[in-house]
Amino acid sequence: MAFDNTITEQDLDREGQAFVSSFRNVDLEPDLAVDGLSDSLLARLLRLFKLA
């Protein structure tokens, strides 16, 4: 694997660092949904019984 082209936060200019740091102040819930599992049998049963 080549990580030579990887850009880290320290490699950004001031505007880029300010843009990245603005994401840290936002409290968003992570999207943990996996494609295809929202319509699975287990997901449907949980919705049926109002557990999810």
N, C-alpha and C positions, 0 to 999 in steps of 0.2 A: 504494500500500500504506500502510496506517495502522499505525504502530508506536507510537501514543500510549498504547495499553493494555498495552504490553509491561512485564512485571515483571522487574527484574534482581535479582541476588543482593543488591545494596546496598539495595534497597527492602524487604527482608524484616525482620521483627523478629528478636530474638535467638534465639528457638526455631526459627524458619525457617532462619536462617543455620547453626545447629548441625545441623539436619537435613540441609541441603545439604552441609555440610562432612563429614558422616559418609560420604557416597558417595565422597569423594575417597580415603579410606583403604582402600577395598575394591578388590582386584585381580581384576576379572572380565574374562574374555575377551569381546570384543564379539561379538555374534551377527551374523555377516555373511551368513547364509543369506537368499536371496531367495525369496519365495513362488513355488512352481511349478518352480524350477530344481533342487530336490533330487531330483526324479523325471525329470529330463531325460535324454536319451540319453547325453550326455557324463558326467553324474554316475553313471549306471549302469555305464558302461564303467570309470570310475575305481574304483568299488567292486568291480567284477569283478576287476580287476587289483591290488586292495588299495593303490591310490595315494592314496586319500582316506579 
